C-alpha cells in the first residue's frame, strides 16, 4: 500500500466521517453536489424519446430521475483531480 500524502485523492464512506457528525455533514449538502451513477432505464416524454434517465447511485436506496440533457459523461480520475487542483489553487472555498 502506498503512503498517504497531502493532495492525494481517496474515496470514503460518509459513515466513516468522525467530524462533523454525519447528520451535520448531510445538512450541509447543497444542490451543487455532484454524484456519479449509472443509467438503469431511459424514459420518454410525450414524443421525445429518451428524455429522462433513471439513475442508480451507490449509497442511495432510491433511483434518481434526471433529464438526459443534464448528464455529463464521467472522466477518468486523473482529469477530475487535475481540474480540482486548478480550482483549489485559485481560491475555491475548499
N, C-alpha and C positions, 0 to 999 in steps of 0.2 A: 504494500500500500504506500502511495506517495505521501510525503509530508504535506500538511496544510499550511498555506501561506496567505497573507493578506492579498486580496484582489482575485483569488481563485473563486470559481463558481461551484456551488453544490446544491443539490436538491434536498429538501427535508419535508417532513410532515408537520402540519400545524399542531398535532398532538405532542410533538417533541419540544415545542417552544416553552421555555420556562419563565420568560419575562417579556412583555407584559402577559397577564393571564389570557388564556385563549379567548374568552368572551370579549375582553377589551380589544384584543387584536382583531377579532372578527368585526367588532363595531367600527373599526377604522377603515374597513374595506370600502373603497369608493367605486363608482361606476367605471372608472378608468382601469381597474384591474383587468389584465388580460389573462385568459386561461387557454389551455390547449385541449382540444378534444378531437374526436373522430366522428365523421358523419355516419349515422346508422340508418337514416332514411331521408329521402328528398320528397318534399310535398309541393304540389301545385297550388296555385292561387287563381281561381277562375280559369281564364285562357292562358295564363302564364305558367309554363312548365318549370319545375324545379326552382320555385321561388323561395322556398324555405328549407333549411336543413335542420333535422333533429340531431342534436349533438350529444354524444356521451363523453362526460368529463370525469376523469379519475378523481375520486374523493367526493363526488356529488351523487346522491341517491336518486336524483330525478334527471331526466334528459332536459336539455335546453333547446329551445327553438330559436333559430337565428336566421335573419334574411341572408340568402346566399351572397348577395352583393356586399355584405359586411364582413365576410370571411376573408382572412388573409392566409395564404399558404405558409406553413412553418418553414423556417430557415434552419440551417444547421446551427448548433450551439456556438460555434466559433463566430459566426456572423452576428448572432444576437449579443454575445458578450462584448464584442468589439463596439457595437453600436451603443451599448450601455456605458462602457468606459468613456467613450467620447462625450456622452451626455453628462455623465457623472463629473468629469473633469471640467465641464463648462458651467457647473453650478446647479445641477439637478438637486432638488431638496433631499435626496437620499444621501 
